[in-house]
């Protein structure tokens, strides 16, 4: 029973990581890519680590896997938030199909939506 | 063994974005994600080989990618690194 649960968690995690990395390669602008990659990869890696924990139980391997899952769950959102904020301040362009840019007023009316070519 | 082989294309997608990516932040987030994917691959290898110390390597990879991404974010905000 627990072994089957571990396999389910592990394959769910692998699928999430693969789809997140595909989104990182395929989406049109930085913010879309960041959104796809960080959320999917965080959840996927946590699933993989939880699968490893369920598979091996309370020994050195399982507890370290749980610790690694907690660490990744805490740090990856923080670093991706900091990078998104930094690139918004540095003025990385939004995709040309973007409908609304909420930060235009903060920037004094200057829009960073990419122009249609 | 099979999950490790399935995760290798994910790392290759991240590598593609790190090589092609138009802005610095693209490359930074791609390298960050590649570190996390490698940490997952290392953990699966630890499960496969029954070597618990490989998971220390996995935690270290996660720490390094976190610190690198934070330093690059500060650089992008045009702040100095020690405030």
N, CA and C atoms of all chains as a GROMACS GRO file, in nm:
protein
  600
    1UNK      N    1   0.084  -0.121   0.000
    1UNK     CA    2   0.000   0.000   0.000
    1UNK      C    3   0.086   0.125   0.000
    2UNK      N    4   0.180   0.134   0.100
    2UNK     CA    5   0.267   0.251   0.107
    2UNK      C    6   0.359   0.256  -0.013
    3UNK      N    7   0.401   0.138  -0.059
    3UNK     CA    8   0.489   0.133  -0.176
    3UNK      C    9   0.417   0.187  -0.300
    4UNK      N   10   0.289   0.150  -0.316
    4UNK     CA   11   0.212   0.202  -0.430
    4UNK      C   12   0.195   0.352  -0.420
    5UNK      N   13   0.170   0.401  -0.296
    5UNK     CA   14   0.156   0.546  -0.275
    5UNK      C   15   0.285   0.619  -0.311
    6UNK      N   16   0.399   0.556  -0.272
    6UNK     CA   17   0.529   0.616  -0.304
    6UNK      C   18   0.549   0.624  -0.455
    7UNK      N   19   0.511   0.518  -0.526
    7UNK     CA   20   0.526   0.521  -0.672
    7UNK      C   21   0.438   0.628  -0.734
    8UNK      N   22   0.314   0.644  -0.679
    8UNK     CA   23   0.224   0.746  -0.734
    8UNK      C   24   0.285   0.885  -0.714
    9UNK      N   25   0.334   0.913  -0.591
    9UNK     CA   26   0.394   1.044  -0.565
    9UNK      C   27   0.514   1.068  -0.656
   10UNK      N   28   0.598   0.965  -0.671
   10UNK     CA   29   0.720   0.980  -0.749
   10UNK      C   30   0.689   1.011  -0.895
   11UNK      N   31   0.593   0.937  -0.954
   11UNK     CA   32   0.565   0.960  -1.096
   11UNK      C   33   0.490   1.090  -1.116
   12UNK      N   34   0.406   1.128  -1.017
   12UNK     CA   35   0.340   1.258  -1.027
   12UNK      C   36   0.446   1.369  -1.028
   13UNK      N   37   0.546   1.354  -0.938
   13UNK     CA   38   0.652   1.454  -0.933
   13UNK      C   39   0.730   1.461  -1.061
   14UNK      N   40   0.763   1.345  -1.118
   14UNK     CA   41   0.840   1.344  -1.243
   14UNK      C   42   0.761   1.412  -1.355
   15UNK      N   43   0.630   1.384  -1.360
   15UNK     CA   44   0.547   1.448  -1.462
   15UNK      C   45   0.542   1.598  -1.447
   16UNK      N   46   0.526   1.645  -1.322
   16UNK     CA   47   0.522   1.790  -1.299
   16UNK      C   48   0.653   1.856  -1.340
   17UNK      N   49   0.766   1.793  -1.303
   17UNK     CA   50   0.897   1.852  -1.338
   17UNK      C   51   0.914   1.860  -1.489
   18UNK      N   52   0.874   1.753  -1.558
   18UNK     CA   53   0.889   1.750  -1.705
   18UNK      C   54   0.804   1.858  -1.770
   19UNK      N   55   0.676   1.872  -1.724
   19UNK     CA   56   0.589   1.973  -1.784
   19UNK      C   57   0.637   2.114  -1.750
   20UNK      N   58   0.689   2.133  -1.628
   20UNK     CA   59   0.740   2.265  -1.592
   20UNK      C   60   0.859   2.304  -1.676
   21UNK      N   61   0.949   2.208  -1.701
   21UNK     CA   62   1.066   2.238  -1.783
   21UNK      C   63   1.025   2.264  -1.927
   22UNK      N   64   0.922   2.193  -1.974
   22UNK     CA   65   0.870   2.219  -2.110
   22UNK      C   66   0.815   2.361  -2.119
   23UNK      N   67   0.744   2.404  -2.012
   23UNK     CA   68   0.693   2.541  -2.010
   23UNK      C   69   0.806   2.642  -2.009
   24UNK      N   70   0.914   2.609  -1.937
   24UNK     CA   71   1.030   2.700  -1.935
   24UNK      C   72   1.090   2.714  -2.074
   25UNK      N   73   1.084   2.607  -2.154
   25UNK     CA   74   1.143   2.617  -2.288
   25UNK      C   75   1.050   2.683  -2.387
   26UNK      N   76   0.916   2.675  -2.366
   26UNK     CA   77   0.824   2.710  -2.474
   26UNK      C   78   0.747   2.841  -2.457
   27UNK      N   79   0.733   2.893  -2.333
   27UNK     CA   80   0.644   3.006  -2.314
   27UNK      C   81   0.704   3.135  -2.370
   28UNK      N   82   0.621   3.235  -2.402
   28UNK     CA   83   0.670   3.349  -2.482
   28UNK      C   84   0.752   3.453  -2.408
   29UNK      N   85   0.727   3.484  -2.280
   29UNK     CA   86   0.811   3.588  -2.219
   29UNK      C   87   0.858   3.544  -2.081
   30UNK      N   88   0.942   3.626  -2.020
   30UNK     CA   89   1.011   3.587  -1.897
   30UNK      C   90   0.915   3.552  -1.785
   31UNK      N   91   0.809   3.634  -1.769
   31UNK     CA   92   0.722   3.615  -1.653
   31UNK      C   93   0.639   3.489  -1.667
   32UNK      N   94   0.591   3.460  -1.791
   32UNK     CA   95   0.520   3.334  -1.814
   32UNK      C   96   0.610   3.215  -1.785
   33UNK      N   97   0.733   3.224  -1.838
   33UNK     CA   98   0.826   3.112  -1.819
   33UNK      C   99   0.854   3.089  -1.672
   34UNK      N  100   0.874   3.201  -1.597
   34UNK     CA  101   0.907   3.191  -1.456
   34UNK      C  102   0.791   3.126  -1.380
   35UNK      N  103   0.669   3.167  -1.415
   35UNK     CA  104   0.549   3.115  -1.349
   35UNK      C  105   0.538   2.965  -1.372
   36UNK      N  106   0.554   2.923  -1.500
   36UNK     CA  107   0.542   2.780  -1.530
   36UNK      C  108   0.650   2.701  -1.460
   37UNK      N  109   0.774   2.747  -1.474
   37UNK     CA  110   0.886   2.666  -1.427
   37UNK      C  111   0.886   2.655  -1.276
   38UNK      N  112   0.878   2.769  -1.205
   38UNK     CA  113   0.901   2.760  -1.061
   38UNK      C  114   0.790   2.683  -0.990
   39UNK      N  115   0.663   2.710  -1.026
   39UNK     CA  116   0.556   2.640  -0.954
   39UNK      C  117   0.559   2.491  -0.981
   40UNK      N  118   0.568   2.454  -1.110
   40UNK     CA  119   0.564   2.311  -1.142
   40UNK      C  120   0.684   2.238  -1.086
   41UNK      N  121   0.804   2.299  -1.098
   41UNK     CA  122   0.924   2.228  -1.054
   41UNK      C  123   0.926   2.215  -0.902
   42UNK      N  124   0.878   2.318  -0.829
   42UNK     CA  125   0.872   2.308  -0.684
   42UNK      C  126   0.783   2.192  -0.641
   43UNK      N  127   0.661   2.190  -0.695
   43UNK     CA  128   0.568   2.083  -0.657
   43UNK      C  129   0.620   1.947  -0.698
   44UNK      N  130   0.680   1.940  -0.818
   44UNK     CA  131   0.728   1.812  -0.866
   44UNK      C  132   0.842   1.758  -0.783
   45UNK      N  133   0.938   1.845  -0.749
   45UNK     CA  134   1.050   1.796  -0.670
   45UNK      C  135   1.005   1.758  -0.530
   46UNK      N  136   0.909   1.833  -0.474
   46UNK     CA  137   0.856   1.793  -0.343
   46UNK      C  138   0.787   1.658  -0.352
   47UNK      N  139   0.715   1.631  -0.463
   47UNK     CA  140   0.654   1.500  -0.480
   47UNK      C  141   0.756   1.389  -0.487
   48UNK      N  142   0.865   1.416  -0.562
   48UNK     CA  143   0.970   1.314  -0.574
   48UNK      C  144   1.031   1.284  -0.437
   49UNK      N  145   1.060   1.392  -0.359
   49UNK     CA  146   1.122   1.371  -0.229
   49UNK      C  147   1.027   1.297  -0.134
   50UNK      N  148   0.897   1.331  -0.142
   50UNK     CA  149   0.799   1.262  -0.058
   50UNK      C  150   0.788   1.116  -0.096
   51UNK      N  151   0.799   1.088  -0.227
   51UNK     CA  152   0.799   0.949  -0.272
   51UNK      C  153   0.917   0.872  -0.218
   52UNK      N  154   1.034   0.938  -0.221
   52UNK     CA  155   1.155   0.872  -0.167
   52UNK      C  156   1.139   0.845  -0.017
   53UNK      N  157   1.080   0.945   0.055
   53UNK     CA  158   1.058   0.926   0.200
   53UNK      C  159   0.965   0.808   0.225
   54UNK      N  160   0.853   0.801   0.149
   54UNK     CA  161   0.759   0.690   0.171
   54UNK      C  162   0.821   0.557   0.135
   55UNK      N  163   0.909   0.560   0.034
   55UNK     CA  164   0.970   0.435  -0.011
   55UNK      C  165   1.068   0.381   0.092
   56UNK      N  166   1.145   0.474   0.159
   56UNK     CA  167   1.252   0.422   0.244
   56UNK      C  168   1.221   0.432   0.393
   57UNK      N  169   1.118   0.508   0.433
   57UNK     CA  170   1.082   0.511   0.574
   57UNK      C  171   1.173   0.597   0.659
   58UNK      N  172   1.165   0.580   0.791
   58UNK     CA  173   1.239   0.667   0.883
   58UNK      C  174   1.382   0.620   0.901
   59UNK      N  175   1.464   0.629   0.796
   59UNK     CA  176   1.608   0.609   0.813
   59UNK      C  177   1.679   0.734   0.759
   60UNK      N  178   1.810   0.728   0.748
   60UNK     CA  179   1.886   0.847   0.708
   60UNK      C  180   1.839   0.899   0.572
   61UNK      N  181   1.814   0.809   0.479
   61UNK     CA  182   1.774   0.849   0.344
   61UNK      C  183   1.640   0.922   0.346
   62UNK      N  184   1.541   0.862   0.415
   62UNK     CA  185   1.408   0.920   0.412
   62UNK      C  186   1.401   1.054   0.481
   63UNK      N  187   1.467   1.066   0.596
   63UNK     CA  188   1.460   1.192   0.671
   63UNK      C  189   1.532   1.304   0.596
   64UNK      N  190   1.645   1.270   0.532
   64UNK     CA  191   1.715   1.372   0.453
   64UNK      C  192   1.631   1.414   0.334
   65UNK      N  193   1.559   1.321   0.274
   65UNK     CA  194   1.472   1.356   0.161
   65UNK      C  195   1.362   1.450   0.206
   66UNK      N  196   1.305   1.424   0.323
   66UNK     CA  197   1.200   1.511   0.376
   66UNK      C  198   1.255   1.652   0.402
   67UNK      N  199   1.377   1.657   0.460
   67UNK     CA  200   1.443   1.785   0.489
   67UNK      C  201   1.466   1.864   0.359
   68UNK      N  202   1.510   1.793   0.256
   68UNK     CA  203   1.537   1.857   0.127
   68UNK      C  204   1.406   1.910   0.068
   69UNK      N  205   1.296   1.833   0.083
   69UNK     CA  206   1.167   1.878   0.032
   69UNK      C  207   1.124   2.007   0.100
   70UNK      N  208   1.139   2.012   0.235
   70UNK     CA  209   1.099   2.132   0.308
   70UNK      C  210   1.184   2.252   0.265
   71UNK      N  211   1.315   2.228   0.249
   71UNK     CA  212   1.405   2.337   0.209
   71UNK      C  213   1.367   2.391   0.072
   72UNK      N  214   1.340   2.302  -0.024
   72UNK     CA  215   1.306   2.348  -0.159
   72UNK      C  216   1.172   2.420  -0.158
   73UNK      N  217   1.077   2.368  -0.078
   73UNK     CA  218   0.945   2.432  -0.069
   73UNK      C  219   0.957   2.573  -0.012
   74UNK      N  220   1.057   2.597   0.076
   74UNK     CA  221   1.072   2.731   0.134
   74UNK      C  222   1.152   2.824   0.045
   75UNK      N  223   1.252   2.774  -0.027
   75UNK     CA  224   1.347   2.866  -0.093
   75UNK      C  225   1.316   2.896  -0.238
   76UNK      N  226   1.264   2.802  -0.314
   76UNK     CA  227   1.245   2.828  -0.457
   76UNK      C  228   1.143   2.941  -0.482
   77UNK      N  229   1.028   2.946  -0.410
   77UNK     CA  230   0.938   3.060  -0.430
   77UNK      C  231   1.004   3.194  -0.394
   78UNK      N  232   1.086   3.195  -0.288
   78UNK     CA  233   1.152   3.320  -0.249
   78UNK      C  234   1.246   3.368  -0.359
   79UNK      N  235   1.329   3.277  -0.412
   79UNK     CA  236   1.426   3.321  -0.512
   79UNK      C  237   1.357   3.361  -0.641
   80UNK      N  238   1.247   3.291  -0.678
   80UNK     CA  239   1.180   3.329  -0.803
   80UNK      C  240   1.107   3.462  -0.786
   81UNK      N  241   1.053   3.487  -0.666
   81UNK     CA  242   0.990   3.617  -0.642
   81UNK      C  243   1.092   3.730  -0.652
   82UNK      N  244   1.211   3.708  -0.592
   82UNK     CA  245   1.314   3.811  -0.598
   82UNK      C  246   1.358   3.836  -0.742
   83UNK      N  247   1.371   3.728  -0.820
   83UNK     CA  248   1.414   3.745  -0.959
   83UNK      C  249   1.308   3.817  -1.041
   84UNK      N  250   1.180   3.785  -1.017
   84UNK     CA  251   1.074   3.851  -1.092
   84UNK      C  252   1.069   4.000  -1.059
   85UNK      N  253   1.085   4.033  -0.929
   85UNK     CA  254   1.083   4.173  -0.888
   85UNK      C  255   1.202   4.248  -0.950
   86UNK      N  256   1.320   4.183  -0.946
   86UNK     CA  257   1.438   4.246  -1.002
   86UNK      C  258   1.426   4.270  -1.151
   87UNK      N  259   1.368   4.172  -1.224
   87UNK     CA  260   1.359   4.191  -1.368
   87UNK      C  261   1.250   4.291  -1.403
   88UNK      N  262   1.147   4.303  -1.317
   88UNK     CA  263   1.046   4.407  -1.340
   88UNK      C  264   1.108   4.545  -1.321
   89UNK      N  265   1.195   4.560  -1.219
   89UNK     CA  266   1.262   4.688  -1.196
   89UNK      C  267   1.362   4.716  -1.308
   90UNK      N  268   1.432   4.611  -1.353
   90UNK     CA  269   1.530   4.630  -1.460
   90UNK      C  270   1.463   4.656  -1.595
   91UNK      N  271   1.330   4.631  -1.606
   91UNK     CA  272   1.259   4.665  -1.729
   91UNK      C  273   1.262   4.558  -1.835
   92UNK      N  274   1.253   4.432  -1.797
   92UNK     CA  275   1.240   4.325  -1.897
   92UNK      C  276   1.100   4.333  -1.957
   93UNK      N  277   1.093   4.323  -2.094
   93UNK     CA  278   0.965   4.347  -2.161
   93UNK      C  279   0.864   4.235  -2.136
   94UNK      N  280   0.734   4.274  -2.128
   94UNK     CA  281   0.626   4.176  -2.125
   94UNK      C  282   0.596   4.131  -2.267
   95UNK      N  283   0.522   4.020  -2.278
   95UNK     CA  284   0.486   3.966  -2.410
   95UNK      C  285   0.395   4.065  -2.483
   96UNK      N  286   0.401   4.066  -2.618
   96UNK     CA  287   0.324   4.165  -2.694
   96UNK      C  288   0.174   4.140  -2.689
   97UNK      N  289   0.130   4.021  -2.651
   97UNK     CA  290  -0.013   3.994  -2.638
   97UNK      C  291  -0.068   4.024  -2.500
   98UNK      N  292   0.012   4.087  -2.413
   98UNK     CA  293  -0.035   4.117  -2.278
   98UNK      C  294  -0.147   4.219  -2.281
   99UNK      N  295  -0.254   4.193  -2.205
   99UNK     CA  296  -0.370   4.282  -2.208
   99UNK      C  297  -0.352   4.398  -2.111
  100UNK      N  298  -0.306   4.370  -1.990
  100UNK     CA  299  -0.303   4.475  -1.888
  100UNK      C  300  -0.173   4.465  -1.810
  101UNK      N  301  -0.109   4.581  -1.790
  101UNK     CA  302   0.013   4.587  -1.711
  101UNK      C  303  -0.016   4.671  -1.587
  102UNK      N  304  -0.031   4.606  -1.472
  102UNK     CA  305  -0.074   4.676  -1.350
  102UNK      C  306   0.032   4.770  -1.295
  103UNK      N  307   0.156   4.754  -1.339
  103UNK     CA  308   0.264   4.832  -1.280
  103UNK      C  309   0.297   4.956  -1.361
  104UNK      N  310   0.214   4.989  -1.461
  104UNK     CA  311   0.242   5.106  -1.544
  104UNK      C  312   0.245   5.234  -1.462
  105UNK      N  313   0.147   5.248  -1.368
  105UNK     CA  314   0.138   5.371  -1.289
  105UNK      C  315   0.257   5.386  -1.196
  106UNK      N  316   0.303   5.274  -1.138
  106UNK     CA  317   0.420   5.280  -1.050
  106UNK      C  318   0.542   5.329  -1.124
  107UNK      N  319   0.547   5.300  -1.255
  107UNK     CA  320   0.664   5.337  -1.332
  107UNK      C  321   0.649   5.476  -1.394
  108UNK      N  322   0.541   5.548  -1.356
  108UNK     CA  323   0.520   5.682  -1.411
  108UNK      C  324   0.464   5.678  -1.553
  109UNK      N  325   0.376   5.582  -1.584
  109UNK     CA  326   0.309   5.581  -1.711
  109UNK      C  327   0.386   5.515  -1.824
  110UNK      N  328   0.508   5.475  -1.799
  110UNK     CA  329   0.586   5.412  -1.906
  110UNK      C  330   0.550   5.264  -1.915
  111UNK      N  331   0.514   5.217  -2.033
  111UNK     CA  332   0.472   5.079  -2.049
  111UNK      C  333   0.590   4.993  -2.094
  112UNK      N  334   0.597   4.869  -2.042
  112UNK     CA  335   0.706   4.782  -2.086
  112UNK      C  336   0.651   4.664  -2.165
  113UNK      N  337   0.528   4.679  -2.220
  113UNK     CA  338   0.477   4.573  -2.307
  113UNK      C  339   0.550   4.581  -2.441
  114UNK      N  340   0.593   4.469  -2.488
  114UNK     CA  341   0.670   4.464  -2.614
  114UNK      C  342   0.584   4.508  -2.731
  115UNK      N  343   0.641   4.590  -2.821
  115UNK     CA  344   0.561   4.638  -2.934
  115UNK      C  345   0.550   4.533  -3.044
  116UNK      N  346   0.434   4.541  -3.115
  116UNK     CA  347   0.410   4.450  -3.228
  116UNK      C  348   0.502   4.487  -3.342
  117UNK      N  349   0.562   4.384  -3.403
  117UNK     CA  350   0.654   4.414  -3.514
  117UNK      C  351   0.582   4.403  -3.648
  118UNK      N  352   1.542   0.354  -1.188
  118UNK     CA  353   1.626   0.398  -1.300
  118UNK      C  354   1.546   0.477  -1.403
  119UNK      N  355   1.420   0.432  -1.427
  119UNK     CA  356   1.341   0.498  -1.531
  119UNK      C  357   1.312   0.645  -1.498
  120UNK      N  358   1.276   0.682  -1.372
  120UNK     CA  359   1.251   0.824  -1.345
  120UNK      C  360   1.370   0.912  -1.375
  121UNK      N  361   1.494   0.861  -1.351
  121UNK     CA  362   1.612   0.942  -1.380
  121UNK      C  363   1.621   0.971  -1.530
  122UNK      N  364   1.595   0.867  -1.612
  122UNK     CA  365   1.602   0.886  -1.757
  122UNK      C  366   1.494   0.982  -1.803
  123UNK      N  367   1.375   0.976  -1.739
  123UNK     CA  368   1.267   1.068  -1.779
  123UNK      C  369   1.300   1.211  -1.739
  124UNK      N  370   1.378   1.229  -1.629
  124UNK     CA  371   1.409   1.366  -1.584
  124UNK      C  372   1.518   1.432  -1.667
  125UNK      N  373   1.596   1.355  -1.742
  125UNK     CA  374   1.706   1.416  -1.819
  125UNK      C  375   1.655   1.515  -1.925
  126UNK      N  376   1.545   1.486  -2.000
  126UNK     CA  377   1.493   1.588  -2.092
  126UNK      C  378   1.454   1.717  -2.022
  127UNK      N  379   1.405   1.709  -1.896
  127UNK     CA  380   1.371   1.832  -1.823
  127UNK      C  381   1.494   1.918  -1.804
  128UNK      N  382   1.606   1.855  -1.765
  128UNK     CA  383   1.731   1.930  -1.750
  128UNK      C  384   1.777   1.986  -1.884
  129UNK      N  385   1.751   1.912  -1.993
  129UNK     CA  386   1.792   1.962  -2.125
  129UNK      C  387   1.709   2.082  -2.168
  130UNK      N  388   1.577   2.081  -2.134
  130UNK     CA  389   1.494   2.199  -2.163
  130UNK      C  390   1.549   2.321  -2.090
  131UNK      N  391   1.586   2.302  -1.961
  131UNK     CA  392   1.642   2.414  -1.884
  131UNK      C  393   1.773   2.460  -1.946
  132UNK      N  394   1.854   2.367  -1.994
  132UNK     CA  395   1.982   2.403  -2.057
  132UNK      C  396   1.958   2.484  -2.184
  133UNK      N  397   1.855   2.443  -2.262
  133UNK     CA  398   1.821   2.518  -2.384
  133UNK      C  399   1.784   2.662  -2.350
  134UNK      N  400   1.703   2.680  -2.245
  134UNK     CA  401   1.662   2.816  -2.209
  134UNK      C  402   1.780   2.895  -2.156
  135UNK      N  403   1.872   2.828  -2.087
  135UNK     CA  404   1.989   2.898  -2.035
  135UNK      C  405   2.083   2.940  -2.147
  136UNK      N  406   2.086   2.864  -2.257
  136UNK     CA  407   2.173   2.902  -2.369
  136UNK      C  408   2.109   3.008  -2.455
  137UNK      N  409   1.975   2.999  -2.478
  137UNK     CA  410   1.908   3.085  -2.575
  137UNK      C  411   1.856   3.213  -2.512
  138UNK      N  412   1.804   3.201  -2.387
  138UNK     CA  413   1.727   3.305  -2.321
  138UNK      C  414   1.766   3.448  -2.350
  139UNK      N  415   1.673   3.535  -2.388
  139UNK     CA  416   1.710   3.670  -2.431
  139UNK      C  417   1.767   3.757  -2.319
  140UNK      N  418   1.714   3.748  -2.197
  140UNK     CA  419   1.760   3.838  -2.092
  140UNK      C  420   1.841   3.761  -1.988
  141UNK      N  421   1.905   3.840  -1.898
  141UNK     CA  422   1.986   3.774  -1.794
  141UNK      C  423   1.896   3.694  -1.701
  142UNK      N  424   1.776   3.750  -1.669
  142UNK     CA  425   1.689   3.683  -1.574
  142UNK      C  426   1.641   3.548  -1.626
  143UNK      N  427   1.623   3.538  -1.760
  143UNK     CA  428   1.588   3.409  -1.820
  143UNK      C  429   1.693   3.305  -1.789
  144UNK      N  430   1.819   3.345  -1.815
  144UNK     CA  431   1.928   3.249  -1.789
  144UNK      C  432   1.935   3.216  -1.643
  145UNK      N  433   1.915   3.316  -1.557
  145UNK     CA  434   1.925   3.292  -1.413
  145UNK      C  435   1.819   3.194  -1.367
  146UNK      N  436   1.695   3.214  -1.411
  146UNK     CA  437   1.589   3.124  -1.364
  146UNK      C  438   1.609   2.985  -1.423
  147UNK      N  439   1.664   2.978  -1.546
  147UNK     CA  440   1.687   2.846  -1.606
  147UNK      C  441   1.795   2.770  -1.530
  148UNK      N  442   1.902   2.842  -1.491
  148UNK     CA  443   2.008   2.774  -1.416
  148UNK      C  444   1.959   2.733  -1.278
  149UNK      N  445   1.876   2.819  -1.216
  149UNK     CA  446   1.817   2.787  -1.087
  149UNK      C  447   1.735   2.658  -1.096
  150UNK      N  448   1.646   2.652  -1.198
  150UNK     CA  449   1.562   2.534  -1.214
  150UNK      C  450   1.645   2.411  -1.246
  151UNK      N  451   1.755   2.431  -1.322
  151UNK     CA  452   1.840   2.317  -1.355
  151UNK      C  453   1.905   2.262  -1.228
  152UNK      N  454   1.942   2.352  -1.136
  152UNK     CA  455   1.997   2.305  -1.010
  152UNK      C  456   1.896   2.222  -0.932
  153UNK      N  457   1.770   2.267  -0.932
  153UNK     CA  458   1.668   2.193  -0.857
  153UNK      C  459   1.640   2.058  -0.922
  154UNK      N  460   1.638   2.055  -1.057
  154UNK     CA  461   1.616   1.926  -1.126
  154UNK      C  462   1.732   1.830  -1.100
  155UNK      N  463   1.854   1.885  -1.100
  155UNK     CA  464   1.968   1.799  -1.069
  155UNK      C  465   1.962   1.748  -0.926
  156UNK      N  466   1.911   1.831  -0.836
  156UNK     CA  467   1.897   1.784  -0.699
  156UNK      C  468   1.798   1.668  -0.691
  157UNK      N  469   1.688   1.676  -0.771
  157UNK     CA  470   1.594   1.563  -0.774
  157UNK      C  471   1.658   1.439  -0.833
  158UNK      N  472   1.739   1.459  -0.940
  158UNK     CA  473   1.805   1.344  -1.003
  158UNK      C  474   1.901   1.277  -0.904
  159UNK      N  475   1.975   1.362  -0.827
  159UNK     CA  476   2.068   1.307  -0.728
  159UNK      C  477   1.994   1.230  -0.621
  160UNK      N  478   1.876   1.281  -0.578
  160UNK     CA  479   1.799   1.212  -0.475
  160UNK      C  480   1.751   1.076  -0.527
  161UNK      N  481   1.707   1.073  -0.654
  161UNK     CA  482   1.663   0.945  -0.710
  161UNK      C  483   1.779   0.846  -0.721
  162UNK      N  484   1.898   0.900  -0.754
  162UNK     CA  485   2.016   0.815  -0.760
  162UNK      C  486   2.049   0.760  -0.622
  163UNK      N  487   2.030   0.845  -0.518
  163UNK     CA  488   2.054   0.798  -0.382
  163UNK      C  489   1.958   0.686  -0.345
  164UNK      N  490   1.832   0.699  -0.388
  164UNK     CA  491   1.734   0.592  -0.360
  164UNK      C  492   1.773   0.464  -0.432
  165UNK      N  493   1.820   0.480  -0.557
  165UNK     CA  494   1.852   0.363  -0.639
  165UNK      C  495   1.974   0.289  -0.582
  166UNK      N  496   2.079   0.368  -0.544
  166UNK     CA  497   2.203   0.305  -0.499
  166UNK      C  498   2.204   0.279  -0.348
  167UNK      N  499   2.099   0.325  -0.276
  167UNK     CA  500   2.090   0.309  -0.131
  167UNK      C  501   2.208   0.378  -0.060
  168UNK      N  502   2.248   0.494  -0.110
  168UNK     CA  503   2.356   0.570  -0.048
  168UNK      C  504   2.295   0.697   0.010
  169UNK      N  505   2.285   0.705   0.144
  169UNK     CA  506   2.212   0.820   0.200
  169UNK      C  507   2.294   0.948   0.190
  170UNK      N  508   2.428   0.939   0.177
  170UNK     CA  509   2.504   1.064   0.174
  170UNK      C  510   2.489   1.138   0.043
  171UNK      N  511   2.437   1.073  -0.061
  171UNK     CA  512   2.413   1.148  -0.186
  171UNK      C  513   2.306   1.255  -0.166
  172UNK      N  514   2.219   1.237  -0.064
  172UNK     CA  515   2.116   1.337  -0.040
  172UNK      C  516   2.174   1.465   0.019
  173UNK      N  517   2.291   1.456   0.087
  173UNK     CA  518   2.359   1.579   0.129
  173UNK      C  519   2.396   1.664   0.008
  174UNK      N  520   2.444   1.595  -0.096
  174UNK     CA  521   2.477   1.663  -0.222
  174UNK      C  522   2.353   1.731  -0.280
  175UNK      N  523   2.238   1.663  -0.268
  175UNK     CA  524   2.114   1.718  -0.321
  175UNK      C  525   2.076   1.847  -0.247
  176UNK      N  526   2.088   1.845  -0.112
  176UNK     CA  527   2.058   1.966  -0.034
  176UNK      C  528   2.155   2.077  -0.071
  177UNK      N  529   2.283   2.042  -0.090
  177UNK     CA  530   2.384   2.143  -0.123
  177UNK      C  531   2.355   2.207  -0.258
  178UNK      N  532   2.310   2.128  -0.355
  178UNK     CA  533   2.275   2.184  -0.486
  178UNK      C  534   2.160   2.284  -0.474
  179UNK      N  535   2.059   2.250  -0.392
  179UNK     CA  536   1.946   2.341  -0.372
  179UNK      C  537   1.993   2.471  -0.308
  180UNK      N  538   2.083   2.461  -0.208
  180UNK     CA  539   2.132   2.582  -0.141
  180UNK      C  540   2.209   2.671  -0.238
  181UNK      N  541   2.295   2.609  -0.320
  181UNK     CA  542   2.377   2.688  -0.412
  181UNK      C  543   2.290   2.761  -0.514
  182UNK      N  544   2.188   2.692  -0.569
  182UNK     CA  545   2.105   2.758  -0.669
  182UNK      C  546   2.023   2.871  -0.605
  183UNK      N  547   1.983   2.852  -0.478
  183UNK     CA  548   1.906   2.957  -0.408
  183UNK      C  549   1.991   3.082  -0.390
  184UNK      N  550   2.115   3.065  -0.339
  184UNK     CA  551   2.200   3.181  -0.314
  184UNK      C  552   2.237   3.252  -0.444
  185UNK      N  553   2.264   3.173  -0.549
  185UNK     CA  554   2.298   3.234  -0.678
  185UNK      C  555   2.184   3.317  -0.733
  186UNK      N  556   2.061   3.263  -0.726
  186UNK     CA  557   1.947   3.338  -0.778
  186UNK      C  558   1.924   3.465  -0.697
  187UNK      N  559   1.942   3.459  -0.564
  187UNK     CA  560   1.920   3.581  -0.484
  187UNK      C  561   2.024   3.687  -0.516
  188UNK      N  562   2.151   3.646  -0.534
  188UNK     CA  563   2.255   3.744  -0.567
  188UNK      C  564   2.226   3.810  -0.700
  189UNK      N  565   2.180   3.729  -0.799
  189UNK     CA  566   2.152   3.788  -0.930
  189UNK      C  567   2.030   3.879  -0.925
  190UNK      N  568   1.932   3.847  -0.839
  190UNK     CA  569   1.816   3.934  -0.826
  190UNK      C  570   1.857   4.070  -0.770
  191UNK      N  571   1.948   4.068  -0.671
  191UNK     CA  572   1.995   4.196  -0.615
  191UNK      C  573   2.071   4.276  -0.719
  192UNK      N  574   2.149   4.208  -0.802
  192UNK     CA  575   2.222   4.276  -0.908
  192UNK      C  576   2.125   4.340  -1.007
  193UNK      N  577   2.014   4.270  -1.038
  193UNK     CA  578   1.917   4.325  -1.133
  193UNK      C  579   1.848   4.447  -1.077
  194UNK      N  580   1.827   4.451  -0.943
  194UNK     CA  581   1.761   4.568  -0.882
  194UNK      C  582   1.856   4.684  -0.866
  195UNK      N  583   1.982   4.670  -0.913
  195UNK     CA  584   2.084   4.774  -0.905
  195UNK      C  585   2.109   4.818  -0.762
  196UNK      N  586   2.109   4.719  -0.667
  196UNK     CA  587   2.147   4.749  -0.531
  196UNK      C  588   2.284   4.687  -0.506
  197UNK      N  589   2.352   4.737  -0.402
  197UNK     CA  590   2.481   4.675  -0.373
  197UNK      C  591   2.459   4.546  -0.296
  198UNK      N  592   2.557   4.459  -0.297
  198UNK     CA  593   2.537   4.325  -0.243
  198UNK      C  594   2.541   4.320  -0.092
  199UNK      N  595   2.573   4.430  -0.022
  199UNK     CA  596   2.591   4.420   0.123
  199UNK      C  597   2.492   4.504   0.201
  200UNK      N  598   2.380   4.545   0.142
  200UNK     CA  599   2.284   4.620   0.222
  200UNK      C  600   2.170   4.530   0.270
   0.00000   0.00000   0.00000
